[in-house]
Amino acid sequence: MNYFKLKTSFFESNKIKAIRSYKNGDVTVLVYLMLVAIAVNCENDGAVMLCDDIALTDKMMAAVLGVPSAIVAEGLKQLIEFGFIRFENDVYIITDYDDFICTDKLVNRRKECAERQRKYVERKKFKQADGRQITMGVDTATEG
């Protein structure tokens, strides 16, 4: 997904105001929004991942986000304390993930991906029918 929703009242939230009052609080809020963007891009139910099977650690986040690791570590503590993220099984998870995604667009995107995959499998089966295998546009008979 290329974008996420952000309510216009986001910065008026008392929790956000409290975080912003701390030292480096504005950076913490920015880190949070960057983590939301990463989670939405991964489409893994709010998990903050580098890729499908590698969860971002606080040190990795610092490198990826370009924020000093001490600020990231302190910010993560604050975000957990205020309930914006949680840490489960060595993975940071955005708690209100569903509030940021456009579920109708996500459902449509997943349906399109499933349909595209189904068509690909059908084409692959068709090309391999009758003991013949077609590779890169060249038809070669194989013993079946």
C-alpha positions in Angstrom: 0.0 0.0 0.0 1.4 3.4 -0.9 -0.3 5.5 1.8 -2.0 5.4 5.2 -4.8 7.3 6.8 -4.1 9.8 9.5 -7.0 11.4 11.4 -6.9 15.2 11.5 -7.3 15.0 15.2 -4.1 12.9 15.6 -2.0 15.7 17.0 -4.8 16.9 19.3 -4.7 13.6 21.2 -3.7 14.0 24.8 -1.3 11.0 24.5 0.4 12.6 21.5 0.6 16.0 23.4 2.1 14.2 26.4 4.7 12.4 24.3 5.6 15.7 22.5 6.2 17.4 25.9 9.1 15.0 26.6 12.6 15.6 25.5 12.8 14.5 21.8 9.0 14.0 21.9 8.5 15.5 18.4 11.1 13.0 17.1 9.3 10.2 18.9 6.0 11.1 17.2 7.8 11.3 13.8 9.4 7.9 14.5 6.0 6.5 15.3 4.6 7.7 12.0 7.5 6.3 10.1 7.0 2.9 11.8 3.3 3.1 10.8 4.4 3.7 7.2 6.8 0.7 7.4 4.1 -1.6 8.9 1.5 -0.5 6.3 4.0 -1.1 3.5 4.7 -4.6 4.8 1.0 -5.5 5.1 1.7 -7.8 8.0 -1.1 -6.9 10.4 0.9 -4.0 12.0 4.2 -5.8 12.5 7.2 -3.5 11.9 9.3 -5.6 9.6 12.4 -5.0 7.5 11.1 -7.7 5.1 8.8 -10.7 5.4 10.8 -12.6 8.0 13.1 -10.0 9.7 11.6 -7.9 12.5 13.1 -4.4 12.9 15.1 -4.1 16.2 15.6 -0.7 17.8 19.1 -0.5 16.4 17.9 -1.4 12.9 15.2 1.2 13.2 17.7 3.8 14.1 19.7 3.0 10.9 16.7 2.8 8.7 15.0 5.9 10.0 18.2 8.0 10.4 17.5 8.7 14.1 20.1 8.2 16.9 19.6 4.8 18.6 19.3 6.3 22.1 16.4 8.5 20.9 14.7 5.5 19.2 15.1 3.3 22.3 13.6 6.0 24.6 10.9 6.7 22.0 9.9 3.1 21.8 9.6 2.9 25.6 7.2 5.9 25.5 5.2 4.5 22.6 4.8 1.2 24.5 3.9 3.0 27.7 1.2 5.0 26.0 -0.2 2.0 24.1 0.8 3.1 20.5 2.9 0.0 20.0 3.5 -3.3 21.7 6.4 -5.7 21.7 5.5 -9.4 21.2 7.7 -12.3 20.3 10.6 -10.0 19.4 8.4 -7.9 17.1 7.2 -4.3 17.4 3.5 -4.1 16.4 1.4 -1.0 15.8 -1.6 -1.4 18.1 -4.2 0.6 16.2 -3.0 -0.6 12.8 -6.5 -1.0 11.4 -7.1 2.7 12.0 -4.3 3.6 9.5 -5.2 1.3 6.6 -8.0 1.7 4.1 -9.5 -1.7 4.5 -11.6 -1.6 1.4 -8.5 -0.8 -0.7 -6.5 -3.5 1.1 -9.2 -6.1 0.5 -9.4 -5.2 -3.2 -5.6 -5.3 -3.5 -5.5 -8.8 -1.9 -8.2 -10.0 -4.2 -6.4 -8.6 -7.2 -3.2 -10.4 -6.1 -5.0 -13.7 -5.6 -6.7 -13.4 -9.0 -3.3 -12.6 -10.6 -1.8 -15.6 -8.9 -4.7 -17.9 -9.9 -4.3 -16.8 -13.6 -0.5 -17.4 -13.4 -1.1 -21.0 -12.1 -3.7 -21.6 -14.8 -1.3 -20.4 -17.5 1.5 -22.6 -16.1 -0.8 -25.7 -16.0 -1.9 -25.0 -19.6 1.6 -24.7 -20.8 2.5 -28.1 -19.2 -0.6 -29.9 -20.5 -0.3 -33.2 -22.5 3.3 -33.9 -21.4 4.6 -30.8 -23.2 6.4 -28.1 -21.5 6.7 -24.6 -22.9 9.7 -22.7 -21.7 10.3 -19.0 -22.7 8.1 -19.3 -25.8 9.9 -22.5 -27.0 7.8 -25.6 -27.3 9.8 -28.7 -26.3 8.3 -32.2 -26.0 9.2 -34.2 -22.9 8.6 -37.8 -22.2 5.7 -38.2 -19.8 
